[in-house]
Amino acid sequence: MKRLFDIFGSTTLLISVLTAILLACIVGTFMLLEAGLERIYHSFWFFTLLGSLAVCTIACVLKQWSLRKVPVSFLLLHLGIIVILAGGTWGHLKGVKGYVSIPEGGSATQFYPNWSLEDRLVPMPGKSLYGEFRGIERGQAIFTPRFGEPMAYPLDQIHTISVDPNRPGRKHEKDLLHMPEGGHLQGFVRAVESNKVLMDVDGEVKTVRLQDVAFLQMGSPAVIPLGFGFHLKDFRIEYYPETVRNVLALKSPGGKIMELPPEPGQEADLGDGYHAKVIRYIPDAVVGKDNQLVSRSDIPNNPAVEVEISWDGGTEKLISFSRFPSFHGSKKESGVDLRFLTTEGMPRAFISEIELVYEGIPVEEAVIKVNSPFTYGGYTFYQSSYNQETNPVRSIFQVVSDPGLKLTYIGFILLMLGCIGLMYVRPIRLELRRRKNPSVPPANTGKPPENKGAASGKGTSNGT
């Protein structure tokens, strides 16, 4: 026992484990996301390294404690590391991440979780496969590998099938097993092994022979209920003003095309005796009294421009709206085609106004932006993306449930307090003690106090 304690309490082993974790993270940054998650961050050996780090940290603290008095800051620093590892592991095992896409004006009561497909099928013989075990049908196991299409394996060619107990949706949708005589069981399949199915039915593990299984349908891990309604009231995109460009395009009857800024006073010669002049710009056009266009505000919600066209035969005024350039830019007496075009520019923010509904009653409203999430009912909603190709526009949210997040935050706080204590508080305390008692070594040096007798030539061995 003491031998193991000395091994895991070795500073050399602790540094070696930290170096291995650092190298693994460096390699993972150069890999594709799915490959990095599968081969490194979600692999058994990487979790073994993290567990070894926690064990070595605890052993080092206990070893230092047994040798001498350990500073509180030292304990806080190492305790913070252990708590961070515990929070990250707990969040990985029990947390859920997924996405939900909602059209403007629509609602959602469930979301689709991400899952690394950790069910394991071991053929006989052959290499193990990881993916999703779908069930048993006509004497065959239906299995979807991580990368590939669903496949059917004869049961007599399968050694074992292990079902990931942490796959999403296990608490919400049970597996269903049918027997030839018409009976059925509802529960959670743990594994298929040795010609039998192990199934957890209300906390009791029951065994069913494969020859007695007529059909097995696994509960889908693809949907998790939220427990409340998530309603998207409004979605909008804000653009950087400097990237938005307004253009007034004019085409004369002779085919000449020109562009003008939509600013009052701007003029252009269209050729063939045609002349155009911008009369006014209306940022938020609405129909006012006497059917005249007026601006409701200075915000460009419905921008429009009024242009006067003159030629040898007369003059006329044309109006074009940015939102409806083809409708209001049709040819009239002058034959001039007028289009007021606005480029959207670079998006600055995606903004979703949402409302939460519980049992048909609105309970809360919120605004979700990029880097400004919203948390409710154990789930945090992040503004992820949008889809303008659909009508209406769809807003896409990332849904995250991480029960270990608070524990991780506590670990970082402990780690920060420990660093502050070691780097600032402890040196100050040692310096104050040294001033009161000169025999105390100076802070951060560890050197013994200077021998004043030796410096003055007194007390030397040769008496000089």
Kinemage of the C-alpha trace (Angstrom):
@kinemage 1
@onewidth
@group {chain A} dominant
@subgroup {mainchain}
@vectorlist {calphas} color= white
{ca met a 1} P 0.000 0.000 0.000
{ca lys a 2} L 2.803 2.394 0.915
{ca arg a 3} L 4.521 1.486 -2.346
{ca leu a 4} L 1.424 2.490 -4.365
{ca phe a 5} L 1.100 5.689 -2.329
{ca asp a 6} L 4.709 6.614 -3.136
{ca ile a 7} L 4.222 5.863 -6.842
{ca phe a 8} L 1.051 7.921 -7.300
{ca gly a 9} L 2.365 10.656 -4.998
{ca ser a 10} L 5.429 11.118 -7.165
{ca thr a 11} L 5.785 14.587 -8.665
{ca thr a 12} L 7.468 13.005 -11.684
{ca leu a 13} L 4.395 10.855 -12.415
{ca leu a 14} L 2.089 13.849 -11.972
{ca ile a 15} L 4.111 15.909 -14.467
{ca ser a 16} L 4.221 12.958 -16.889
{ca val a 17} L 0.430 12.578 -16.796
{ca leu a 18} L -0.044 16.331 -17.324
{ca thr a 19} L 2.360 16.215 -20.277
{ca ala a 20} L 0.479 13.291 -21.840
{ca ile a 21} L -2.855 15.129 -21.483
{ca leu a 22} L -1.339 18.283 -23.003
{ca leu a 23} L 0.081 16.371 -25.977
{ca ala a 24} L -3.271 14.630 -26.542
{ca cys a 25} L -5.079 17.995 -26.545
{ca ile a 26} L -2.549 19.433 -29.009
{ca val a 27} L -3.062 16.493 -31.377
{ca gly a 28} L -6.840 16.812 -30.991
{ca thr a 29} L -6.807 20.444 -32.139
{ca phe a 30} L -5.396 19.381 -35.530
{ca met a 31} L -8.046 16.696 -36.083
{ca leu a 32} L -11.558 16.999 -37.443
{ca leu a 33} L -14.158 17.472 -34.697
{ca glu a 34} L -15.801 14.033 -35.008
{ca ala a 35} L -12.445 12.236 -35.259
{ca gly a 36} L -11.040 14.177 -32.294
{ca leu a 37} L -14.041 13.384 -30.110
{ca glu a 38} L -14.017 9.694 -31.017
{ca arg a 39} L -10.290 8.993 -30.920
{ca ile a 40} L -9.184 11.320 -28.127
{ca tyr a 41} L -11.599 13.278 -25.956
{ca his a 42} L -14.252 10.540 -25.638
{ca ser a 43} L -11.815 7.628 -25.650
{ca phe a 44} L -11.235 5.287 -22.728
{ca trp a 45} L -7.496 6.034 -22.520
{ca phe a 46} L -8.090 9.815 -22.301
{ca phe a 47} L -10.524 9.359 -19.398
{ca thr a 48} L -7.930 7.059 -17.824
{ca leu a 49} L -5.392 9.896 -18.027
{ca leu a 50} L -7.849 12.308 -16.404
{ca gly a 51} L -8.575 9.802 -13.656
{ca ser a 52} L -4.852 9.276 -13.132
{ca leu a 53} L -4.409 13.031 -12.844
{ca ala a 54} L -7.036 13.172 -10.088
{ca val a 55} L -5.472 10.219 -8.212
{ca cys a 56} L -1.949 11.663 -8.507
{ca thr a 57} L -3.147 15.067 -7.309
{ca ile a 58} L -4.820 13.564 -4.229
{ca ala a 59} L -1.758 11.414 -3.501
{ca cys a 60} L 0.608 14.407 -3.799
{ca val a 61} L -1.507 16.446 -1.392
{ca leu a 62} L -1.627 13.599 1.157
{ca lys a 63} L 2.106 13.034 0.793
{ca gln a 64} L 2.907 16.684 1.394
{ca trp a 65} L 0.496 16.713 4.325
{ca ser a 66} L 2.308 13.787 5.944
{ca leu a 67} L 5.736 15.421 5.529
{ca arg a 68} L 5.005 18.912 6.794
{ca lys a 69} L 2.252 21.465 7.343
{ca val a 70} L 0.559 22.177 4.020
{ca pro a 71} L -0.496 25.798 3.305
{ca val a 72} L -4.203 26.367 2.828
{ca ser a 73} L -3.536 27.901 -0.613
{ca phe a 74} L -1.755 24.696 -1.649
{ca leu a 75} L -4.796 22.659 -0.638
{ca leu a 76} L -7.180 25.022 -2.460
{ca leu a 77} L -5.112 24.829 -5.647
{ca his a 78} L -5.104 21.048 -5.793
{ca leu a 79} L -8.692 20.729 -4.566
{ca gly a 80} L -9.728 23.027 -7.422
{ca ile a 81} L -8.089 20.682 -9.958
{ca ile a 82} L -9.905 17.670 -8.495
{ca val a 83} L -13.283 19.462 -8.447
{ca ile a 84} L -12.845 20.616 -12.081
{ca leu a 85} L -12.126 17.032 -13.180
{ca ala a 86} L -15.114 15.757 -11.208
{ca gly a 87} L -17.443 18.396 -12.687
{ca gly a 88} L -16.268 17.724 -16.241
{ca thr a 89} L -16.686 13.979 -15.845
{ca trp a 90} L -20.131 14.323 -14.284
{ca gly a 91} L -21.246 16.676 -17.056
{ca his a 92} L -19.990 14.294 -19.745
{ca leu a 93} L -21.748 11.289 -18.247
{ca lys a 94} L -25.057 12.936 -17.332
{ca gly a 95} L -25.186 16.009 -19.572
{ca val a 96} L -27.054 16.291 -22.873
{ca lys a 97} L -26.453 18.532 -25.884
{ca gly a 98} L -28.680 18.923 -28.901
{ca tyr a 99} L -30.424 21.248 -31.311
{ca val a 100} L -33.923 22.508 -31.966
{ca ser a 101} L -35.073 24.363 -35.094
{ca ile a 102} L -38.208 26.523 -34.770
{ca pro a 103} L -39.984 28.562 -37.470
{ca glu a 104} L -40.920 32.128 -36.641
{ca gly a 105} L -44.280 31.928 -34.870
{ca gly a 106} L -43.846 28.212 -34.153
{ca ser a 107} L -43.205 26.190 -30.998
{ca ala a 108} L -41.256 23.140 -29.848
{ca thr a 109} L -41.742 20.810 -26.893
{ca gln a 110} L -38.737 18.526 -27.537
{ca phe a 111} L -35.238 18.597 -28.997
{ca tyr a 112} L -32.860 16.273 -30.811
{ca pro a 113} L -29.768 15.403 -28.750
{ca asn a 114} L -26.258 14.749 -30.011
{ca trp a 115} L -25.023 11.250 -29.308
{ca ser a 116} L -21.670 9.668 -30.123
{ca leu a 117} L -23.349 6.264 -30.762
{ca glu a 118} L -21.718 4.257 -27.978
{ca asp a 119} L -23.653 0.974 -28.293
{ca arg a 120} L -21.154 -1.843 -28.956
{ca leu a 121} L -21.662 -4.888 -31.157
{ca val a 122} L -19.098 -7.698 -30.998
{ca pro a 123} L -19.490 -10.100 -33.966
{ca met a 124} L -18.246 -13.684 -33.907
{ca pro a 125} L -15.491 -13.448 -35.068
{ca gly a 126} L -14.602 -9.912 -36.096
{ca lys a 127} L -13.819 -6.402 -34.932
{ca ser a 128} L -16.103 -4.603 -32.493
{ca leu a 129} L -18.427 -1.957 -33.916
{ca tyr a 130} L -19.740 1.172 -32.221
{ca gly a 131} L -23.036 2.712 -33.209
{ca glu a 132} L -26.740 2.454 -32.380
{ca phe a 133} L -28.488 -0.817 -31.622
{ca arg a 134} L -31.957 -0.444 -33.167
{ca gly a 135} L -33.543 -3.764 -32.174
{ca ile a 136} L -34.213 -7.353 -33.280
{ca glu a 137} L -36.392 -8.323 -36.219
{ca arg a 138} L -36.781 -11.692 -38.024
{ca gly a 139} L -33.855 -13.229 -36.164
{ca gln a 140} L -31.506 -10.369 -37.010
{ca ala a 141} L -30.032 -7.528 -34.988
{ca ile a 142} L -30.436 -4.114 -36.640
{ca phe a 143} L -27.370 -1.992 -35.969
{ca thr a 144} L -26.324 1.418 -37.338
{ca pro a 145} L -22.540 2.001 -37.244
{ca arg a 146} L -21.224 5.454 -36.438
{ca phe a 147} L -20.274 5.967 -40.052
{ca gly a 148} L -22.543 4.050 -42.375
{ca glu a 149} L -26.020 2.802 -43.122
{ca pro a 150} L -28.102 0.450 -40.906
{ca met a 151} L -27.032 -3.177 -41.163
{ca ala a 152} L -28.669 -6.506 -40.227
{ca tyr a 153} L -26.613 -9.159 -38.378
{ca pro a 154} L -27.876 -12.741 -37.880
{ca leu a 155} L -28.148 -13.400 -34.160
{ca asp a 156} L -26.107 -16.597 -34.401
{ca gln a 157} L -23.157 -14.526 -35.695
{ca ile a 158} L -23.140 -12.093 -32.764
{ca his a 159} L -21.150 -12.597 -29.588
{ca thr a 160} L -22.530 -9.682 -27.508
{ca ile a 161} L -24.313 -6.351 -27.856
{ca ser a 162} L -23.745 -3.773 -25.103
{ca val a 163} L -26.194 -0.889 -24.832
{ca asp a 164} L -24.809 2.466 -23.708
{ca pro a 165} L -26.634 3.252 -20.431
{ca asn a 166} L -26.009 6.968 -20.954
{ca arg a 167} L -27.513 7.243 -24.418
{ca pro a 168} L -29.999 10.134 -24.545
{ca gly a 169} L -33.665 9.492 -24.102
{ca arg a 170} L -33.300 6.403 -21.899
{ca lys a 171} L -35.416 8.002 -19.176
{ca his a 172} L -38.155 9.084 -21.544
{ca glu a 173} L -38.810 6.218 -23.952
{ca lys a 174} L -38.676 2.549 -22.929
{ca asp a 175} L -37.631 -0.410 -25.063
{ca leu a 176} L -40.376 -2.832 -26.110
{ca leu a 177} L -39.875 -6.615 -26.349
{ca his a 178} L -42.534 -8.881 -27.916
{ca met a 179} L -42.727 -12.651 -27.438
{ca pro a 180} L -44.161 -15.233 -29.865
{ca glu a 181} L -47.117 -16.079 -27.619
{ca gly a 182} L -48.161 -12.442 -27.525
{ca gly a 183} L -46.680 -11.252 -24.243
{ca his a 184} L -44.444 -8.233 -24.037
{ca leu a 185} L -42.051 -6.425 -21.698
{ca gln a 186} L -41.334 -2.707 -21.397
{ca gly a 187} L -38.079 -1.550 -19.869
{ca phe a 188} L -34.482 -0.823 -20.764
{ca val a 189} L -32.277 -3.364 -22.522
{ca arg a 190} L -28.849 -3.641 -20.917
{ca ala a 191} L -27.209 -6.185 -23.203
{ca val a 192} L -27.635 -9.123 -25.551
{ca glu a 193} L -25.271 -11.958 -24.626
{ca ser a 194} L -25.064 -15.759 -24.394
{ca asn a 195} L -28.307 -16.245 -26.369
{ca lys a 196} L -30.324 -14.074 -23.991
{ca val a 197} L -31.525 -10.514 -23.538
{ca leu a 198} L -30.952 -8.727 -20.228
{ca met a 199} L -33.700 -6.185 -19.609
{ca asp a 200} L -34.281 -3.802 -16.705
{ca val a 201} L -38.011 -3.782 -15.962
{ca asp a 202} L -38.905 -1.345 -13.160
{ca gly a 203} L -35.569 -1.858 -11.421
{ca glu a 204} L -35.586 -5.666 -11.772
{ca val a 205} L -33.271 -7.313 -14.313
{ca lys a 206} L -35.142 -9.974 -16.283
{ca thr a 207} L -33.619 -12.509 -18.673
{ca val a 208} L -35.342 -13.502 -21.928
{ca arg a 209} L -33.967 -16.186 -24.234
{ca leu a 210} L -33.296 -15.005 -27.765
{ca gln a 211} L -35.402 -17.843 -29.148
{ca asp a 212} L -38.331 -16.391 -27.182
{ca val a 213} L -37.918 -12.914 -28.699
{ca ala a 214} L -40.252 -12.287 -31.630
{ca phe a 215} L -39.479 -8.585 -31.952
{ca leu a 216} L -37.442 -6.015 -29.999
{ca gln a 217} L -37.885 -2.294 -30.559
{ca met a 218} L -35.345 -0.035 -28.880
{ca gly a 219} L -36.565 3.298 -27.555
{ca ser a 220} L -35.416 6.102 -29.810
{ca pro a 221} L -32.568 8.211 -28.399
{ca ala a 222} L -33.299 10.926 -30.944
{ca val a 223} L -35.912 12.928 -29.016
{ca ile a 224} L -35.959 14.352 -25.492
{ca pro a 225} L -39.000 16.262 -24.143
{ca leu a 226} L -38.375 19.699 -22.648
{ca gly a 227} L -41.290 19.590 -20.249
{ca phe a 228} L -42.557 22.987 -21.469
{ca gly a 229} L -43.400 24.805 -24.683
{ca phe a 230} L -40.675 26.868 -26.357
{ca his a 231} L -42.377 29.451 -28.595
{ca leu a 232} L -40.507 31.694 -31.059
{ca lys a 233} L -42.375 35.002 -31.192
{ca asp a 234} L -39.992 36.891 -33.467
{ca phe a 235} L -36.648 36.453 -35.181
{ca arg a 236} L -34.574 39.200 -36.744
{ca ile a 237} L -31.061 39.866 -37.974
{ca glu a 238} L -29.153 43.051 -37.277
{ca tyr a 239} L -26.450 44.098 -39.721
{ca tyr a 240} L -23.392 46.280 -39.391
{ca pro a 241} L -24.577 49.654 -40.745
{ca glu a 242} L -21.304 50.310 -42.555
{ca thr a 243} L -21.744 47.133 -44.616
{ca val a 244} L -25.327 47.900 -45.733
{ca arg a 245} L -25.397 49.484 -49.197
{ca asn a 246} L -28.407 51.204 -50.797
{ca val a 247} L -28.401 51.515 -54.584
{ca leu a 248} L -30.869 53.191 -56.947
{ca ala a 249} L -30.719 51.428 -60.334
{ca leu a 250} L -32.268 53.076 -63.397
{ca lys a 251} L -32.689 51.683 -66.903
{ca ser a 252} L -33.634 53.995 -69.755
{ca pro a 253} L -35.899 52.943 -72.667
{ca gly a 254} L -32.746 52.735 -74.776
{ca gly a 255} L -31.240 50.127 -72.415
{ca lys a 256} L -28.712 52.339 -70.624
{ca ile a 257} L -28.243 51.374 -66.956
{ca met a 258} L -27.015 53.722 -64.240
{ca glu a 259} L -26.687 53.649 -60.455
{ca leu a 260} L -27.323 56.509 -58.055
{ca pro a 261} L -27.065 56.906 -54.282
{ca pro a 262} L -30.653 57.286 -52.936
{ca glu a 263} L -29.949 60.770 -51.614
{ca pro a 264} L -32.086 63.829 -52.390
{ca gly a 265} L -30.551 66.032 -55.080
{ca gln a 266} L -28.671 63.253 -56.880
{ca glu a 267} L -29.096 63.488 -60.674
{ca ala a 268} L -28.223 61.353 -63.681
{ca asp a 269} L -28.390 61.696 -67.450
{ca leu a 270} L -29.920 58.522 -68.817
{ca gly a 271} L -29.311 59.415 -72.454
{ca asp a 272} L -31.845 59.737 -75.287
{ca gly a 273} L -33.110 62.945 -73.634
{ca tyr a 274} L -34.017 61.286 -70.303
{ca his a 275} L -32.960 62.797 -66.987
{ca ala a 276} L -33.444 61.473 -63.424
{ca lys a 277} L -33.360 63.372 -60.131
{ca val a 278} L -33.835 61.993 -56.606
{ca ile a 279} L -36.497 64.050 -54.831
{ca arg a 280} L -36.670 62.413 -51.411
{ca tyr a 281} L -35.700 59.372 -49.378
{ca ile a 282} L -38.295 57.884 -46.995
{ca pro a 283} L -36.718 55.555 -44.371
{ca asp a 284} L -39.966 54.085 -42.951
{ca ala a 285} L -42.637 54.673 -45.580
{ca val a 286} L -46.333 54.429 -44.753
{ca val a 287} L -49.420 55.862 -46.450
{ca gly a 288} L -50.562 59.008 -44.651
{ca lys a 289} L -53.265 61.576 -45.260
{ca asp a 290} L -54.387 62.192 -48.846
{ca asn a 291} L -52.715 58.864 -49.796
{ca gln a 292} L -49.282 60.462 -49.544
{ca leu a 293} L -46.224 58.576 -48.361
{ca val a 294} L -44.791 59.755 -45.070
{ca ser a 295} L -42.028 58.392 -42.846
{ca arg a 296} L -43.216 56.758 -39.647
{ca ser a 297} L -39.720 56.895 -38.086
{ca asp a 298} L -36.056 57.409 -38.897
{ca ile a 299} L -35.391 53.657 -38.717
{ca pro a 300} L -35.125 52.061 -42.211
{ca asn a 301} L -37.906 49.528 -41.673
{ca asn a 302} L -39.545 50.149 -45.051
{ca pro a 303} L -37.209 52.400 -47.062
{ca ala a 304} L -38.473 54.007 -50.253
{ca val a 305} L -37.215 56.610 -52.712
{ca glu a 306} L -39.074 59.078 -54.950
{ca val a 307} L -37.477 60.006 -58.290
{ca glu a 308} L -38.495 62.566 -60.897
{ca ile a 309} L -38.021 61.502 -64.531
{ca ser a 310} L -38.023 64.214 -67.191
{ca trp a 311} L -37.798 63.953 -70.961
{ca asp a 312} L -38.817 65.930 -74.015
{ca gly a 313} L -42.406 64.755 -73.730
{ca gly a 314} L -42.942 65.650 -70.059
{ca thr a 315} L -42.142 64.618 -66.470
{ca glu a 316} L -43.357 62.028 -64.009
{ca lys a 317} L -42.577 60.870 -60.460
{ca leu a 318} L -41.770 57.260 -59.672
{ca ile a 319} L -41.568 55.600 -56.268
{ca ser a 320} L -39.686 52.403 -55.528
{ca phe a 321} L -39.610 50.412 -52.287
{ca ser a 322} L -36.528 48.533 -51.180
{ca arg a 323} L -38.580 45.547 -50.043
{ca phe a 324} L -40.628 45.407 -53.253
{ca pro a 325} L -38.332 46.668 -56.015
{ca ser a 326} L -40.047 44.843 -58.880
{ca phe a 327} L -43.607 45.779 -57.898
{ca his a 328} L -43.065 49.533 -57.546
{ca gly a 329} L -40.332 49.803 -60.145
{ca ser a 330} L -42.484 48.939 -63.144
{ca lys a 331} L -42.308 51.013 -66.334
{ca lys a 332} L -44.726 53.903 -66.704
{ca glu a 333} L -45.130 56.755 -69.205
{ca ser a 334} L -41.451 57.523 -69.423
{ca gly a 335} L -40.523 53.888 -70.002
{ca val a 336} L -37.800 54.147 -67.328
{ca asp a 337} L -37.344 51.095 -65.100
{ca leu a 338} L -36.556 52.069 -61.492
{ca arg a 339} L -35.249 49.702 -58.805
{ca phe a 340} L -34.302 50.613 -55.218
{ca leu a 341} L -32.014 47.830 -53.986
{ca thr a 342} L -30.569 47.270 -50.508
{ca thr a 343} L -27.799 44.791 -49.799
{ca glu a 344} L -28.130 43.204 -46.372
{ca gly a 345} L -24.455 43.519 -45.471
{ca met a 346} L -22.633 41.579 -42.772
{ca pro a 347} L -24.795 40.182 -39.927
{ca arg a 348} L -24.003 41.619 -36.520
{ca ala a 349} L -26.469 39.715 -34.366
{ca phe a 350} L -29.156 37.022 -34.578
{ca ile a 351} L -31.960 37.863 -32.174
{ca ser a 352} L -34.790 35.560 -31.112
{ca glu a 353} L -37.666 36.692 -28.934
{ca ile a 354} L -39.085 33.623 -27.202
{ca glu a 355} L -41.901 32.788 -24.835
{ca leu a 356} L -42.108 29.786 -22.502
{ca val a 357} L -45.472 28.106 -22.111
{ca tyr a 358} L -46.325 25.600 -19.361
{ca glu a 359} L -49.646 23.750 -19.598
{ca gly a 360} L -50.928 26.376 -22.019
{ca ile a 361} L -50.016 29.323 -19.767
{ca pro a 362} L -47.194 31.740 -20.714
{ca val a 363} L -44.722 31.773 -17.821
{ca glu a 364} L -41.719 33.752 -19.060
{ca glu a 365} L -40.356 35.786 -21.967
{ca ala a 366} L -36.732 36.280 -22.990
{ca val a 367} L -34.466 37.533 -25.760
{ca ile a 368} L -31.720 35.159 -26.921
{ca lys a 369} L -28.691 36.417 -28.834
{ca val a 370} L -25.308 35.040 -29.791
{ca asn a 371} L -23.204 34.918 -26.590
{ca ser a 372} L -26.335 35.785 -24.595
{ca pro a 373} L -28.065 32.471 -23.759
{ca phe a 374} L -31.151 31.796 -21.678
{ca thr a 375} L -31.558 29.129 -18.989
{ca tyr a 376} L -34.806 27.547 -17.839
{ca gly a 377} L -35.870 24.151 -16.498
{ca gly a 378} L -32.318 22.796 -16.364
{ca tyr a 379} L -31.652 23.619 -20.026
{ca thr a 380} L -29.596 26.458 -21.499
{ca phe a 381} L -30.574 27.732 -24.952
{ca tyr a 382} L -27.899 29.273 -27.173
{ca gln a 383} L -28.576 31.141 -30.413
{ca ser a 384} L -26.731 28.903 -32.856
{ca ser a 385} L -27.801 29.738 -36.408
{ca tyr a 386} L -30.781 30.411 -38.688
{ca asn a 387} L -32.235 29.315 -42.023
{ca gln a 388} L -33.569 32.006 -44.331
{ca glu a 389} L -34.285 29.572 -47.156
{ca thr a 390} L -37.512 28.478 -45.469
{ca asn a 391} L -40.710 30.478 -45.175
{ca pro a 392} L -41.079 31.521 -42.448
{ca val a 393} L -37.462 31.885 -41.329
{ca arg a 394} L -36.276 29.240 -38.848
{ca ser a 395} L -34.142 30.001 -35.808
{ca ile a 396} L -31.782 27.236 -34.670
{ca phe a 397} L -30.889 26.862 -30.986
{ca gln a 398} L -28.338 24.675 -29.255
{ca val a 399} L -29.816 23.050 -26.138
{ca val a 400} L -27.412 22.121 -23.341
{ca ser a 401} L -27.995 20.382 -20.017
{ca asp a 402} L -24.782 20.121 -17.987
{ca pro a 403} L -25.285 19.074 -14.343
{ca gly a 404} L -21.528 19.304 -13.710
{ca leu a 405} L -21.184 22.920 -14.812
{ca lys a 406} L -21.707 24.446 -11.347
{ca leu a 407} L -19.193 22.015 -9.888
{ca thr a 408} L -16.690 23.040 -12.571
{ca tyr a 409} L -17.207 26.730 -11.748
{ca ile a 410} L -16.589 25.989 -8.066
{ca gly a 411} L -13.377 24.202 -9.040
{ca phe a 412} L -12.145 27.202 -11.015
{ca ile a 413} L -12.900 29.486 -8.069
{ca leu a 414} L -10.922 27.208 -5.729
{ca leu a 415} L -8.090 27.045 -8.264
{ca met a 416} L -7.993 30.828 -8.572
{ca leu a 417} L -8.032 31.313 -4.785
{ca gly a 418} L -5.192 28.823 -4.446
{ca cys a 419} L -3.097 30.627 -7.070
{ca ile a 420} L -3.726 34.001 -5.417
{ca gly a 421} L -2.764 32.557 -2.048
{ca leu a 422} L 0.485 30.995 -3.295
{ca met a 423} L 1.548 33.922 -5.475
{ca tyr a 424} L 0.508 36.904 -3.346
{ca val a 425} L -0.883 36.160 0.137
{ca arg a 426} L 1.752 33.665 1.293
{ca pro a 427} L 4.781 35.791 0.220
{ca ile a 428} L 3.299 38.828 1.998
{ca arg a 429} L 2.721 36.816 5.193
{ca leu a 430} L 6.291 35.479 5.108
{ca glu a 431} L 7.685 38.963 4.572
{ca leu a 432} L 5.712 40.318 7.545
{ca arg a 433} L 6.974 37.453 9.696
{ca arg a 434} L 10.564 38.124 8.581
{ca arg a 435} L 10.302 41.757 9.582
{ca lys a 436} L 9.122 40.745 13.045
{ca asn a 437} L 11.685 37.945 13.315
{ca pro a 438} L 14.850 38.410 11.178
{ca ser a 439} L 15.715 34.725 11.533
{ca val a 440} L 12.823 33.842 9.201
{ca pro a 441} L 14.039 33.383 5.582
{ca pro a 442} L 12.955 36.105 3.101
{ca ala a 443} L 9.823 35.384 1.103
{ca asn a 444} L 10.156 33.295 -2.077
{ca thr a 445} L 13.922 32.748 -1.613
{ca gly a 446} L 14.193 29.879 0.830
{ca lys a 447} L 17.753 31.026 1.698
{ca pro a 448} L 18.974 31.145 5.309
{ca pro a 449} L 19.551 34.573 6.826
{ca glu a 450} L 22.898 36.166 6.182
{ca asn a 451} L 25.629 35.373 8.778
{ca lys a 452} L 26.628 38.830 9.940
{ca gly a 453} L 29.499 37.429 11.951
{ca ala a 454} L 31.055 35.878 8.875
{ca ala a 455} L 30.591 39.108 6.948
{ca ser a 456} L 32.487 41.074 9.626
{ca gly a 457} L 35.277 38.535 9.872
{ca lys a 458} L 34.250 37.240 13.303
{ca gly a 459} L 33.781 33.629 14.169
{ca thr a 460} L 35.796 32.222 11.239
{ca ser a 461} L 37.755 29.039 11.580
{ca asn a 462} L 41.158 30.692 11.004
{ca gly a 463} L 40.418 33.579 13.364
{ca thr a 464} L 41.057 36.220 10.730
